Amino acid sequence: MSLTLNNVSKRFGGVVASDSVNITVPKGKITGLIGPNGAGKTTIVNMITGMLAVSDGQITVGDRDITHSFADEICRAGLARTFQNIRILPDNSVLENILIGFHRHEECSTLAAMLGLPAARRESGKIREMAIAMLRRFGMSALADFPAGGLSYGHQRKLEMMRALASEPEFMLLDEPVAGMNDVESDSLAELFRELASTGMGVLLIEHNIRFVSKLCEHVYVLDGGRLIAEGAPGVVLRDPEVMAAYIGGEHA
């Protein structure tokens, strides 16, 4: 099973933001999508997750066509994402932010929850336990009641990831997850990404940081100007003259 983009394109009027892009993200692997700033990487993620309409082509998860599905349908198909710009509820606690991600597991009606019916209370308690377990997994139990907006940048990134993982996705799309992080913070997340892949999850790592992607991915796609200019093993891709030209300015160093 894989997440597959087949000749996917996006046009804004006469401007082509993505041009016949083909990408395959298998389960149990970390697949890289790299490119200089403005290459169109986030446009790809937004099309996969239903935030942007696809102009041409097809996106599938296994045998399921999600090309024109709504965001909630795509979530139920087993996809989750993080954002390049962190999106958390800063005034809410860390635990409350994570609980939001577990909405997919809720079965009781809103009315049952409002009335405090026993089934709703049991479900609420179970979800809370799951959220607390997630905090332990990420080593952030002590911060459960801390306001999310007061967390360090690295911890906010982890919080956003926990919220995404709460939906138990089969594929995780990580949009520039280590942007602005120091080496210690990024190395910590790298280990987490390896752990996710080891559980069988498919991970699409979208970055412009070639060095970071090279450490994690067996297969890398390179995007520039909305089109794929290379793909393959990182060691091969990084020696491609067109890829090196796209990164002139020091980002590949």
N, C-alpha and C positions, 0 to 999 in steps of 0.2 A: 504493500500500500504506500502511496506517495501523494504529496501535494504537487500538482503539475500545472504549469503555465504553458499553453500552446499558442504561439504566435499572438501573444497579447499586446494590444496597442491602446494608447490613450491619446486623443486629440482634444485640444482646447481651441475650438475654431480652426484656424489654419496652422496652429502650432502643434507639432508632434512631440509629446512629452515622453512617450514610450513607443518604440517601433518594433513590432513583431518579436517580442521577447519570449524565449523558450527557457524554462527553468524547471528542474525536477528536484524536489526535496524528499528524500526517502526517510522512513521512520528509522530511529536508532542512530541517526547521523547528524552532525552539525555541518550544514551547508552554508558557505559564505557568499554574500552578495556585496561586492565592493565597488568603489568608484569614487572619484573626486567629488567634492561638494558641488551640488547642483546637477549631478549625473542622472537623477531621476529615481533614486533608490526608494525614497519614501512614497513616490507615486505608485510604484509597484506594490508596496505594502498596503497602501490605501485601496488599491483595486482588489487585492486578495481579500481584504477584510470588509469590503462592501461600502467603504467610505467614498469611493469614487466609482462612477460607472465605467465599465469596460467598453471601449469603442469597437474593438475587433478582437477576435480570438476566444479562447476558452480556458477556464480555470476549473480544475477538478480535484476532489479529494477521494482517492480511490476511484470508484465508479460513479461517484456523485458529482454532478455538474453544479457548481456554485457561482458560475459566471455572473448571473444577474440576481443572486439571492440577496436578501436583506441581511443586515448585520447580525440580528438575533438568530437567523437561520444558519449563518456561517459559524456562529459560536456553537450551536447545537451540532454542527457537522464536525466539531472537534478542533477548532482553531481559536487561538488566543494571541494577543499581542501586547507589547509594551510600546511606549511612544518616545520619540526623540526628545520632546519636551515633556518632562514629568507631569503627570496628571493625577494628583491626589487631592483629598479633601483636607486642607491644612489645619482647619480648626477641630477636626475630629481626631479621635485617638488612633493609634496604630492599629489596634484590634478592630475598631469600627471600620476602618478602611478595608481591612482584609475580609470582614464579614460581608461586605458588599459583593465581593467576588464569588461568594458561595450561593448567590441567588439561583443559580442553575439547579441547585440541589433541593430547593424549596418545593414542597408538594402541597402543603396546606394553603388554603385560601387566605386572602388578606383579611376577610371577615373573621375567620377562625383565629387569626393572630390578634386582631383587635379585641376579640372577646376573651382572649386568654384561654381558649379551650385546651384540654390536656394534650391532645395530639400536637397542637401548635407549640405548646411549651416543650414537649419532648423533642420536637424537630429543632426548635431554637437552641435547646441545650446541646443537641448533637452537633449542630453546625458550629456552635461556639467552641466545643471541644476540638473540632477539626481545625478551626482557626488558631487555637492555642498550640496545637501540634505543629502547625505550619511555622509559627513563631519559633518554636524549639528547634525545628529543622534548620532555620536560618540564623540561629543563635541570637535572637532578638526578644526573648521572653521578658527580659527586664524592662523592655520599652513598650509593653502592651498598652499601658494607659497614658503614654507620652503623646502630646500633640504631634501629629504627623508633620506639620509645618516646621517644627523645631528640630527635626532630625537632620543629621549631616547629609550631604549630597549622596554619598554612597549608600547610606541607610534608606534614603528615599527611593533610590533605584531598586533596592532589594524589596522595599514595600510594594512598589508597583509590580514587581515580578511575582510576589506572593499573591497579590490580588488576581493577577492573570492566571496563575497556576491553580487557584482555588476552583476554577471551572473544570479542572482535570482535562486539559486539552490533549489531543494526539499530536498537534503541531503547534509550536510556539514561534512567533515571529518577533525578533528582538531588533528594534529600530535604534541603532547607534547607542547601545546600552552602556558603553564605557566612555561616552563623550564627557570630557571635563573631569574624569577620574584620574587619581594618581596611580602609580604602578601597583601599590599594595592593594588598593580597592579593585582595580581591574583584574589582578591575579586571583583575588578571592572570587570574583564573579566567573572567571574562566573555569575554576574548579566546579562551580555550581552548574555551568552549562554542560560540562562533561558528564556530571551526574545525571542531568536530565536526559541526555542522549543514551546513557547506559540503561535507563529504565525503558527504553524503546520509543521515547518521544522523538519526533522529527523537529529539528531546530533550524530555522533560517536566520542566520546572523547577518544583519545589514550594517555595514561599517565602511568608513573610509580609511580606517586604521589598518593598513595591510599587515603590519607586524603582528598585531593582536589576532587577526583572522588566520594568519599563517600557522599560528601555534595550535589552533583548534580544529581547523577544517581539512578534510581530505580532498574536497572538491570545492572550487571557487568559481563564481561567475563574476565577470567584470563588466560594469555598465559605464558608459560615457555618452553624454548627449542623448540619453534615452534609448540607446541601442547597445546590445551585447557586443563587446569587441574581443572577448576571449573567455575561455572556460577550461578547467582542468585542475590538476594538482597545483597547489600554491607555488612550489618550486619551479614549475614549468611556466605558469602564468606570469610570474613576476619577471621572467626574462623576456617576455614578449615585447618587442619594440613599441607596439601601439599602446600597450599598457604603461610602459615606462614613460612614453610621451604624454599620456593622459595625466600622469602624476608629477610632471615637471613642476617644480616649486618646492620640493623637499618633503612632500608627504610620504614618499616611498622610502625615505632614508631610515 
